[in-house]
């Protein structure tokens, strides 16, 4: 009962126009870009936002919970495995403060078996904005030069740079760690449920159709749902 009450309050706040943007930061570890990523999170708390973090196990091995809280100034953490489709709807944006090589590779391979990648792909497909600090993956970043990691072969740099370009094509916004990004809540495009959607559900032997709260149901879709005895459920 308490869980349902809290969830209802969260959803009510989510529908409030004046509420703060809710940002979910997904944390992983990397050979470079850790310091600016964690520092960025700490500075982000000065913005008028609500920030929540989810860290991979490997990250928590490198940075025990107490250390991670100290480095980021934030103790609002959740396990990536707990972030399901419904919980994800409460967030306005996904932030990747540490862009590791393995995370980039798994994203480009659409490896949904990795929890962080699954969350990111779901967010992108839901039309949510995903922002990543490029310091960890951009071989031409000044941060790499400062750390003496700008002397690698040109082929390797071009390959890494090409992957960054592919991330942009996936719809991920890339920013520098000293950029002041706009995190105001975006006006999301509403899902439109058409007659075809209802008939697709019927052909798949479904007796109900679960749609996002606020979705637009066309009059014909409502008539078809009534005719085919398919219940439309908002979540």
Backbone torsions as a table, in degrees:
resi	resn	phi	psi	omega
1	UNK	NA	-43.9	179.4
2	UNK	-62.8	-39.8	179.5
3	UNK	-62.3	-44.4	-179.8
4	UNK	-65.1	-36.7	179.4
5	UNK	-65.2	-45.8	179.0
6	UNK	-63.3	-39.9	-179.9
7	UNK	-65.2	-38.7	178.3
8	UNK	-64.7	-41.5	177.7
9	UNK	-63.8	-40.5	179.9
10	UNK	-62.7	-44.1	-178.2
11	UNK	-68.2	-35.8	178.1
12	UNK	-64.6	-41.9	177.3
13	UNK	-65.3	-33.2	-179.0
14	UNK	-65.0	-28.4	-178.9
15	UNK	-89.4	-2.9	-179.4
16	UNK	-78.3	126.4	-175.4
17	UNK	-62.9	-33.2	-173.8
18	UNK	-91.1	4.4	-176.5
19	UNK	-69.2	158.0	178.7
20	UNK	-69.8	148.5	173.5
21	UNK	-62.0	138.1	179.3
22	UNK	-102.3	118.2	-176.9
23	UNK	-111.8	133.4	174.6
24	UNK	-109.8	115.1	179.1
25	UNK	-95.5	124.9	179.1
26	UNK	-102.6	122.2	-172.7
27	UNK	-109.2	133.4	172.8
28	UNK	-136.6	168.0	-179.4
29	UNK	-100.3	159.2	-176.5
30	UNK	-158.4	162.3	-179.7
31	UNK	-74.8	-19.6	-179.1
32	UNK	-149.8	148.1	177.0
33	UNK	95.8	2.5	-179.1
34	UNK	-67.9	-47.9	-175.1
35	UNK	-60.7	-51.5	179.2
36	UNK	-64.5	-31.9	-180.0
37	UNK	-65.1	-48.2	180.0
38	UNK	-69.0	-37.8	178.1
39	UNK	-64.4	-38.1	179.4
40	UNK	-61.4	-40.9	179.0
41	UNK	-62.5	-40.0	-179.0
42	UNK	-64.7	-42.4	178.8
43	UNK	-70.4	-27.9	-178.0
44	UNK	-65.4	-25.6	179.8
45	UNK	-65.6	-16.6	177.5
46	UNK	-77.6	-14.7	178.9
47	UNK	-79.5	162.4	-179.2
48	UNK	-85.2	69.1	-176.8
49	UNK	-137.0	168.7	168.8
50	UNK	-110.5	120.0	-174.1
51	UNK	-113.7	128.2	176.2
52	UNK	-125.5	148.2	-176.1
53	UNK	-123.9	149.2	173.5
54	UNK	-134.3	122.5	-174.6
55	UNK	-116.2	140.8	175.4
56	UNK	-71.2	157.3	-178.2
57	UNK	-57.5	-42.0	-179.4
58	UNK	-60.1	-36.2	178.0
59	UNK	-65.2	-41.3	-178.5
60	UNK	-72.6	-21.3	173.8
61	UNK	-72.4	-43.0	179.2
62	UNK	-72.1	-38.6	179.1
63	UNK	-123.4	96.3	175.5
64	UNK	-52.8	156.5	-173.5
65	UNK	-50.2	-46.1	-178.8
66	UNK	-61.1	-40.1	-179.8
67	UNK	-68.7	-39.7	-179.8
68	UNK	-65.3	-40.6	177.0
69	UNK	-62.6	-41.1	179.4
70	UNK	-65.3	-42.8	-176.8
71	UNK	-68.5	-32.5	-175.4
72	UNK	-104.1	-17.7	-177.2
73	UNK	72.3	16.2	-175.4
74	UNK	-134.4	130.5	-180.0
75	UNK	-112.2	14.7	-179.8
76	UNK	-92.0	85.9	-177.9
77	UNK	-114.7	150.0	177.2
78	UNK	-140.4	148.7	178.2
79	UNK	-72.1	136.8	178.0
80	UNK	-55.8	-32.2	-178.1
81	UNK	-67.6	-17.1	-179.0
82	UNK	-88.1	-9.4	-176.4
83	UNK	-85.6	100.1	179.3
84	UNK	-100.9	-176.8	-177.1
85	UNK	-57.9	-41.7	-177.1
86	UNK	-70.6	-43.7	-179.9
87	UNK	-65.2	-36.6	-179.5
88	UNK	-60.9	-30.4	180.0
89	UNK	-62.1	-22.0	-177.9
90	UNK	-77.3	-14.6	-177.4
91	UNK	-97.5	141.4	179.0
92	UNK	-86.6	-27.8	-174.5
93	UNK	-153.2	149.7	174.9
94	UNK	-108.4	132.8	-179.3
95	UNK	-117.8	132.0	175.7
96	UNK	-112.9	90.4	-176.6
97	UNK	-72.9	-22.3	179.6
98	UNK	-125.4	110.2	-176.0
99	UNK	-100.8	95.0	-177.6
100	UNK	-85.3	160.8	178.1
101	UNK	-60.3	-43.3	-177.0
102	UNK	-67.1	-36.9	178.9
103	UNK	-67.0	-41.0	177.3
104	UNK	-61.1	-47.5	-178.2
105	UNK	-61.6	-43.9	-179.3
106	UNK	-68.5	-34.4	176.8
107	UNK	-64.7	-47.3	-178.4
108	UNK	-68.1	-26.1	177.0
109	UNK	-87.7	-0.5	-178.4
110	UNK	54.9	43.0	-177.6
111	UNK	-79.1	86.1	-176.6
112	UNK	-72.0	-8.2	177.6
113	UNK	-71.4	-21.1	175.9
114	UNK	-86.4	119.9	-174.2
115	UNK	-50.8	-43.5	-178.8
116	UNK	-63.0	-39.4	179.9
117	UNK	-68.1	-40.7	178.6
118	UNK	-59.6	-43.2	179.9
119	UNK	-63.8	-44.7	-178.2
120	UNK	-64.4	-45.0	-179.6
121	UNK	-64.4	-41.0	177.4
122	UNK	-61.3	-42.7	-179.7
123	UNK	-62.5	-45.0	179.8
124	UNK	-62.1	-42.9	-178.1
125	UNK	-70.7	-21.9	175.7
126	UNK	-85.7	-3.3	179.2
127	UNK	84.6	14.5	178.2
128	UNK	-82.0	152.5	179.2
129	UNK	-80.7	134.6	176.4
130	UNK	-119.2	123.8	-177.9
131	UNK	-118.1	138.3	179.4
132	UNK	-130.9	137.9	170.9
133	UNK	-77.1	125.1	-172.1
134	UNK	-84.8	-1.1	-175.5
135	UNK	-55.7	-38.1	-177.0
136	UNK	-75.7	-22.0	-175.1
137	UNK	-117.2	-6.1	-176.2
138	UNK	-97.6	104.7	-177.0
139	UNK	-67.3	-12.4	179.7
140	UNK	-101.6	8.5	177.9
141	UNK	-69.3	144.7	176.8
142	UNK	-61.9	-27.2	-179.7
143	UNK	-63.7	-36.2	177.6
144	UNK	-65.1	-40.6	179.5
145	UNK	-63.8	-41.7	179.2
146	UNK	-61.7	-28.2	-179.5
147	UNK	-98.6	11.3	177.0
148	UNK	67.1	24.8	-178.6
149	UNK	-110.5	31.4	-179.4
150	UNK	-107.6	15.1	-173.7
151	UNK	-107.9	13.0	-179.2
152	UNK	-72.6	169.2	179.3
153	UNK	-62.8	148.1	-178.2
154	UNK	-59.9	-35.4	-179.6
155	UNK	-60.5	-43.4	-179.9
156	UNK	-64.4	-42.3	179.7
157	UNK	-63.9	-41.9	179.8
158	UNK	-65.2	-38.9	179.6
159	UNK	-63.8	-46.1	179.2
160	UNK	-64.4	-40.6	179.4
161	UNK	-66.0	-35.9	177.8
162	UNK	-65.0	-36.5	177.8
163	UNK	-66.0	-36.6	177.8
164	UNK	-63.2	-39.6	178.1
165	UNK	-63.6	-37.3	178.7
166	UNK	-67.1	-35.9	177.1
167	UNK	-61.5	-39.8	177.6
168	UNK	-61.3	-40.3	-179.3
169	UNK	-67.5	-25.8	175.3
170	UNK	-72.4	-15.1	179.9
171	UNK	105.5	13.3	-179.5
172	UNK	-89.9	127.5	178.5
173	UNK	-81.3	124.2	-179.7
174	UNK	-104.1	129.8	179.7
175	UNK	-132.3	160.2	175.1
176	UNK	-86.3	159.1	-175.2
177	UNK	-69.7	-16.3	177.6
178	UNK	-102.1	8.4	175.9
179	UNK	-77.7	144.8	174.1
180	UNK	-100.6	94.3	-176.2
181	UNK	-80.8	153.4	178.1
182	UNK	-88.0	117.8	-179.1
183	UNK	-111.8	18.7	177.7
184	UNK	-63.7	144.2	-177.6
185	UNK	-61.0	129.8	179.7
186	UNK	-83.4	151.9	173.1
187	UNK	-81.2	109.1	-176.0
188	UNK	-76.7	145.0	174.0
189	UNK	-69.9	133.6	-179.2
190	UNK	-77.8	143.4	176.1
191	UNK	-73.5	133.7	179.0
192	UNK	-108.7	121.2	178.0
193	UNK	-97.4	116.3	-176.5
194	UNK	-104.4	177.3	176.5
195	UNK	-58.7	-39.7	179.6
196	UNK	-61.5	-37.9	179.9
197	UNK	-63.2	-43.2	180.0
198	UNK	-65.3	-43.2	-179.0
199	UNK	-66.9	-33.3	176.9
200	UNK	-63.5	-41.9	177.8
201	UNK	-62.8	-40.5	-179.9
202	UNK	-64.5	-43.7	179.8
203	UNK	-64.2	-24.8	178.2
204	UNK	-94.3	16.9	174.8
205	UNK	59.6	38.6	176.4
206	UNK	-97.6	138.5	177.5
207	UNK	-100.7	0.8	175.1
208	UNK	-148.9	159.7	-179.3
209	UNK	-130.7	115.2	-180.0
210	UNK	-92.1	123.8	-176.2
211	UNK	-127.7	155.4	179.6
212	UNK	-64.0	146.9	176.8
213	UNK	-61.1	131.7	-178.9
214	UNK	95.1	-2.8	179.3
215	UNK	-64.2	149.9	179.3
216	UNK	-95.5	121.1	178.2
217	UNK	-102.1	118.5	-179.7
218	UNK	-69.3	151.7	179.1
219	UNK	-55.2	-41.0	180.0
220	UNK	-64.8	-37.0	179.0
221	UNK	-64.4	-40.2	178.2
222	UNK	-63.3	-43.2	-180.0
223	UNK	-63.8	-42.4	-179.3
224	UNK	-65.6	-41.1	179.3
225	UNK	-61.8	-39.4	179.2
226	UNK	-68.0	-40.9	-179.8
227	UNK	-65.3	-40.7	-176.6
228	UNK	-91.6	3.3	179.0
229	UNK	58.9	46.7	176.5
230	UNK	-109.9	122.1	-179.1
231	UNK	-83.2	132.4	176.7
232	UNK	-97.7	120.0	-176.8
233	UNK	-115.0	126.2	176.7
234	UNK	-91.1	140.2	176.5
235	UNK	-126.3	NA	NA
